[in-house]
Amino acid sequence: MASSAPELSPRAREIVAVARELLESEGPDGLSMRRIADRLGIKAPSIYKHLPDKQALEAALISAGFAEWAGVFETAATADDPVGTVAHAYRDYATRHPHLYRLMTERPLARDRLEPGVEDRAARPIVDAVGGDPDAARALWAFAHGMTILELNGRFPEGADLQAAWERGVAAFRRA
């Protein structure tokens, strides 16, 4: 599917950077065009000269997140234990950036609005970590996402040994 994501202008990148700061510090409620414009010292309608709608802004944030993931996973996949290192990097990224993580993973993904190739670049190290098997990579991603989102949402009982659960799950993928 061809991407309809436009190349971002320097001003659009500035808008996205401010949006990221608001998202990271205030969560999704802080991600409003009015709040972004206030931070930039402009009127909210001015944003639409650079980004056509809020979905374009969110797609730019998600694209940036995938690009960050790609860099983190590419480094992790070169370790002696690529499965464990990639899974750890996934969890670490999500816990450090929970609002962006949720934006990236909780809704249908408008792939046609993403930066071309960015999702594939983020997925490639996961596929490589499991020996090139895309189905195993999807299963590893599903495991990591499930554990991560349950942890972020406080769904495990108090005192649950999440590290042990992570290690057990990762070990299963190492054996596969």
C-alpha positions in Angstrom: 0.0 0.0 0.0 1.4 3.4 -1.0 1.9 5.9 1.7 0.1 9.2 1.6 2.3 10.6 4.3 3.7 13.9 3.1 7.4 14.8 3.7 7.3 17.0 6.9 8.5 20.5 6.6 10.7 22.0 9.3 7.7 23.7 10.9 5.7 20.5 10.8 8.6 18.7 12.5 8.6 21.4 15.2 4.8 20.9 15.7 5.3 17.2 16.0 8.2 17.7 18.5 5.9 19.9 20.7 3.1 17.3 20.4 5.5 14.6 21.5 6.5 16.7 24.6 2.8 17.2 25.5 2.0 13.5 24.9 4.9 12.4 27.0 4.2 14.8 29.9 0.4 15.0 29.9 -0.8 11.9 28.1 -3.4 11.8 25.3 -5.5 14.6 26.9 -2.6 17.0 26.4 -2.5 16.2 22.7 -4.8 18.9 21.4 -4.2 21.3 18.6 -5.0 24.2 20.9 -2.4 23.0 23.5 0.2 22.5 20.8 -0.5 25.9 19.3 -0.3 27.6 22.7 3.1 26.1 23.3 4.3 27.3 19.9 2.7 30.8 20.4 0.4 30.5 17.4 -3.3 30.0 16.8 -4.5 26.4 16.4 -5.7 26.8 12.8 -2.2 27.7 11.8 -1.2 24.1 12.5 -3.3 23.0 9.6 -1.1 24.8 7.2 1.6 22.2 8.1 -0.4 19.1 9.0 -3.8 18.5 7.4 -5.5 17.0 10.5 -5.0 15.5 13.9 -4.7 12.1 12.3 -1.7 13.3 10.3 -0.1 14.6 13.5 -0.7 11.2 15.2 0.7 9.4 12.2 3.8 11.5 12.4 4.2 10.7 16.1 3.7 7.0 15.4 6.2 7.1 12.5 8.7 8.7 14.8 8.0 6.0 17.4 8.6 3.2 14.9 11.8 4.9 13.8 13.0 4.9 17.4 11.9 1.3 17.9 13.9 0.4 14.8 17.0 1.9 16.1 16.6 0.3 19.5 15.7 -3.2 18.1 18.5 -3.1 15.5 21.0 -2.6 18.3 19.3 -5.2 20.5 19.2 -7.8 17.7 23.0 -7.8 17.5 23.4 -9.2 21.0 24.3 -12.8 21.9 20.7 -13.3 22.9 18.7 -11.4 20.3 15.3 -12.7 21.4 15.8 -11.8 25.0 17.4 -8.5 24.2 14.8 -7.4 21.7 12.0 -8.4 24.2 13.7 -6.5 27.0 14.1 -3.4 24.7 10.5 -3.6 23.7 9.3 -3.6 27.4 11.8 -0.9 28.3 10.8 1.4 25.5 7.1 1.0 26.4 7.6 1.7 30.1 9.7 4.8 29.3 7.1 6.1 26.8 3.7 4.7 27.8 1.6 7.3 26.1 3.4 7.1 22.8 3.4 3.3 23.1 -0.4 3.3 23.6 -0.8 5.6 20.6 1.2 3.3 18.5 -0.5 0.1 19.6 -4.0 0.5 20.9 -5.9 1.5 17.7 -6.0 0.3 14.1 -2.9 1.5 12.4 -3.3 3.9 9.4 -0.3 2.4 7.6 -1.0 4.5 4.5 -0.3 7.7 6.6 3.0 6.5 8.0 6.5 7.3 6.8 7.2 4.8 4.0 9.0 1.7 5.3 9.2 2.7 8.9 7.0 -0.1 10.2 8.9 -2.7 8.2 12.2 -1.3 9.5 11.0 -1.7 13.1 9.7 -5.2 12.5 12.9 -6.5 10.7 15.1 -6.9 13.8 12.3 -8.9 15.5 12.0 -11.2 12.5 15.7 -11.6 12.4 15.9 -12.3 16.1 13.7 -15.4 15.6 15.6 -16.7 12.7 13.6 -15.0 9.9 10.2 -16.6 10.6 7.6 -13.9 10.3 5.0 -16.0 12.2 7.3 -16.5 15.1 8.1 -12.8 15.1 4.3 -12.0 15.3 4.0 -14.4 18.2 6.9 -12.8 20.0 5.5 -9.4 19.4 2.1 -10.5 20.6 3.7 -12.0 23.8 5.7 -8.8 24.4 2.8 -6.5 23.8 0.4 -8.6 25.9 2.8 -8.6 28.9 3.6 -4.9 28.4 0.1 -3.6 28.1 -1.1 -5.7 31.1 1.9 -4.3 33.1 1.2 -0.7 32.1 -2.5 -1.1 32.9 -1.8 -2.6 36.4 -3.6 -5.8 35.6 -1.2 -8.2 37.3 -1.9 -9.1 40.9 0.2 -7.3 43.5 3.4 -9.2 44.2 3.3 -11.0 40.8 6.8 -11.8 39.6 6.6 -10.2 36.2 10.3 -10.7 35.5 9.9 -14.4 36.0 6.9 -14.4 33.6 8.9 -12.4 31.1 11.8 -14.9 31.4 9.5 -17.9 31.0 7.9 -16.4 27.9 11.2 -15.4 26.3 12.7 -18.8 27.0 9.9 -20.4 25.0 10.8 -18.2 22.0 14.4 -19.1 22.4 13.6 -22.8 22.2 11.3 -22.3 19.2 
